[in-house]
Amino acid sequence: MGLRLDVIESFDPSNRSIVHRIPETGSADIRHGTQLIVHQNQEALLFRDGKAWDTFGPGRHTLKTENVPLLARMLTAPWEKSPFRALVYFVGKQTFVDQKWGTRQPITM
């Protein structure tokens, strides 16, 4: 039995998270009407079967057929029911300062 989500939110008080995946592994049961909370400086991407279904900007979003067109198509298929298996990536859109990028060893060019 999988994880069932009624509210999906990624809260990062440090404001240093570049990407956060919910759930961290696998996928979760997301039912019709689930609340998706996207904070300022975030974008949320809803994925199912390895494909991005939709993106959401800051605010509270109710996942339903009216605002996720692919969800409407999927839930009207005779073999599909709510909840459906999916995952969400939250991407930080803020400017990242003092972020160290690179490799342990220099790259020879």
Secondary structure in CASP SS format (residue, H / E / C, confidence):
PFRMAT SS
TARGET T0000
AUTHOR 0000-0000-0000
METHOD secondary structure of the structure
MODEL  1
M C 1.00
G C 1.00
L E 1.00
R E 1.00
L E 1.00
D E 1.00
V E 1.00
I E 1.00
E E 1.00
S C 1.00
F C 1.00
D C 1.00
P C 1.00
S C 1.00
N C 1.00
R C 1.00
S C 1.00
I C 1.00
V E 1.00
H E 1.00
R E 1.00
I E 1.00
P C 1.00
E C 1.00
T C 1.00
G C 1.00
S C 1.00
A E 1.00
D E 1.00
I E 1.00
R E 1.00
H E 1.00
G E 1.00
T E 1.00
Q E 1.00
L E 1.00
I E 1.00
V E 1.00
H C 1.00
Q C 1.00
N C 1.00
Q E 1.00
E E 1.00
A E 1.00
L E 1.00
L E 1.00
F E 1.00
R E 1.00
D C 1.00
G C 1.00
K E 1.00
A E 1.00
W E 1.00
D E 1.00
T E 1.00
F E 1.00
G C 1.00
P C 1.00
G E 1.00
R E 1.00
H E 1.00
T E 1.00
L C 1.00
K C 1.00
T C 1.00
E C 1.00
N C 1.00
V C 1.00
P H 1.00
L H 1.00
L H 1.00
A H 1.00
R H 1.00
M H 1.00
L H 1.00
T C 1.00
A C 1.00
P C 1.00
W C 1.00
E C 1.00
K C 1.00
S C 1.00
P C 1.00
F E 1.00
R E 1.00
A E 1.00
L E 1.00
V E 1.00
Y E 1.00
F E 1.00
V E 1.00
G E 1.00
K C 1.00
Q C 1.00
T C 1.00
F C 1.00
V C 1.00
D C 1.00
Q C 1.00
K C 1.00
W C 1.00
G C 1.00
T C 1.00
R C 1.00
Q C 1.00
P C 1.00
I C 1.00
T C 1.00
M C 1.00
END
